[in-house]
C-alpha cells in the first residue's frame, strides 16, 4: 500500500496491491483510491503469454511500483512477476486513469 499524492492534484491518494485469496480465480490488481476513498480505477497485472512454446497463465503479482513524472505528467511504473515461474511485465500507466501507456514483456525475472 502507498499513500501519497500520486496524480499531482495536491491530495493524497491510496495505491493498494490487491492479491486474491488462493481460492479465487481473480487476477491480482493495483487499485487506485481517491482522497475521499472512492475507487477510481483498477489495473490487473499480467496476461496469458507464451515464451519458447510454453504458455503461462495470467497469474502475476506486483514486484515494484514507482510513481514518476514524465514531461510533467503523473505516471506509475510497475513491475509484475509471474507467481510461480519467470516471465515479467513492466507497465507504464497514466496515474489519473490507470490506462497502459507502454508495456514490456520479459521472458525472465526482473
DOFIDO-748180 format. One line per field, with one value per residue (C-alpha): residue in one letter; chain; x, y, z. Coordinates in steps of 0.02 Angstrom, whole numbers, padded with zeros to 5 digits. Each point is the difference from the previous one (the first is absolute). Layout:
<rolos>
type = [A / ...]
mol = [A / ...]
u = [X / ...]
v = [Y / ...]
w = [Z / ...]
</rolos>
This chain:
<rolos>
type = [X / X / X / X / X / X / X / X / X / X / X / X / X / X / X / X / X / X / X / X / X / X / X / X / X / X / X / X / X / X / X / X / X / X / X / X / X / X / X / X / X / X / X / X / X / X / X / X / X / X / X / X / X / X / X / X / X / X / X / X / X / X / X / X / X / X / X / X / X / X / X / X / X / X / X / X / X / X / X / X / X / X / X / X / X / X / X / X / X / X / X / X / X / X / X / X / X / X / X / X / X / X / X / X / X / X / X / X / X / X]
mol = [A / A / A / A / A / A / A / A / A / A / A / A / A / A / A / A / A / A / A / A / A / A / A / A / A / A / A / A / A / A / A / A / A / A / A / A / A / A / A / A / A / A / A / A / A / A / A / A / A / A / A / A / A / A / A / A / A / A / A / A / A / A / A / A / A / A / A / A / A / A / A / A / A / A / A / A / A / A / A / A / A / A / A / A / A / A / A / A / A / A / A / A / A / A / A / A / A / A / A / A / A / A / A / A / A / A / A / A / A / A]
u = [00000 / 00060 / -00076 / 00059 / -00051 / 00009 / -00085 / 00069 / -00166 / 00063 / -00098 / 00060 / -00067 / 00022 / 00078 / -00046 / 00074 / -00151 / 00054 / -00145 / -00023 / 00065 / -00177 / -00047 / 00023 / 00031 / 00161 / 00101 / -00026 / 00061 / -00144 / 00001 / -00110 / -00035 / 00030 / -00184 / 00014 / -00088 / 00078 / 00055 / 00075 / 00070 / 00142 / 00018 / 00177 / 00053 / -00080 / 00015 / 00168 / 00100 / 00190 / 00103 / -00155 / -00055 / -00161 / -00015 / -00167 / -00032 / 00050 / 00114 / 00041 / 00067 / 00187 / 00030 / -00091 / 00070 / -00098 / 00093 / -00028 / 00037 / -00014 / -00100 / -00126 / -00033 / 00044 / 00020 / 00137 / -00043 / 00091 / -00098 / 00071 / -00086 / -00050 / 00089 / 00114 / 00110 / -00092 / -00010 / -00104 / 00053 / -00140 / -00007 / -00172 / -00089 / -00021 / -00165 / -00089 / 00094 / 00024 / 00152 / 00111 / 00147 / 00031 / 00149 / -00003 / 00158 / 00017 / 00105 / -00014 / 00025]
v = [00000 / 00175 / 00163 / 00152 / 00135 / -00120 / 00105 / 00172 / 00076 / 00051 / -00135 / -00170 / -00153 / -00185 / -00133 / -00175 / -00162 / -00118 / -00182 / -00123 / -00141 / -00166 / -00065 / 00145 / -00004 / 00187 / 00080 / 00110 / 00185 / 00174 / 00104 / 00189 / 00086 / 00186 / 00109 / -00024 / -00190 / -00031 / -00130 / 00096 / -00144 / -00175 / -00070 / -00189 / -00063 / -00123 / -00092 / -00173 / -00004 / -00127 / -00003 / -00135 / -00105 / 00001 / 00090 / 00088 / 00040 / 00182 / -00032 / 00149 / 00093 / 00175 / 00006 / 00188 / 00163 / 00174 / 00162 / 00106 / 00161 / 00001 / 00167 / 00063 / -00142 / -00118 / -00180 / -00165 / -00122 / -00178 / -00165 / -00161 / -00176 / -00164 / -00079 / -00166 / 00018 / 00127 / 00119 / 00183 / 00149 / 00182 / 00126 / 00189 / 00060 / 00166 / 00036 / 00093 / -00131 / -00163 / -00023 / -00093 / 00120 / -00117 / -00182 / -00117 / -00189 / -00091 / -00190 / 00003 / 00070 / 00186]
w = [00000 / -00039 / 00063 / -00099 / -00123 / -00147 / -00134 / 00048 / 00053 / 00173 / 00093 / 00060 / -00087 / 00042 / -00111 / 00059 / -00064 / 00001 / 00008 / -00015 / 00124 / -00063 / -00027 / -00115 / -00188 / -00011 / -00056 / 00117 / -00029 / 00043 / 00068 / 00006 / 00130 / -00004 / 00154 / 00050 / -00006 / -00166 / -00117 / -00155 / -00101 / 00009 / -00106 / -00009 / -00021 / -00131 / -00143 / -00072 / -00090 / -00096 / 00003 / -00087 / -00031 / 00183 / 00047 / 00168 / 00081 / 00052 / 00181 / 00034 / 00160 / 00027 / 00028 / -00004 / -00029 / -00020 / -00027 / -00129 / -00096 / -00186 / -00091 / 00150 / -00008 / 00147 / -00044 / 00092 / -00046 / 00053 / -00007 / 00021 / 00003 / -00032 / 00166 / -00032 / -00150 / -00086 / -00121 / 00051 / -00056 / 00011 / -00024 / -00007 / 00054 / -00010 / 00187 / -00022 / -00105 / 00026 / -00188 / -00064 / -00097 / -00030 / 00037 / -00007 / 00022 / 00052 / -00005 / 00159 / 00175 / 00030]
</rolos>
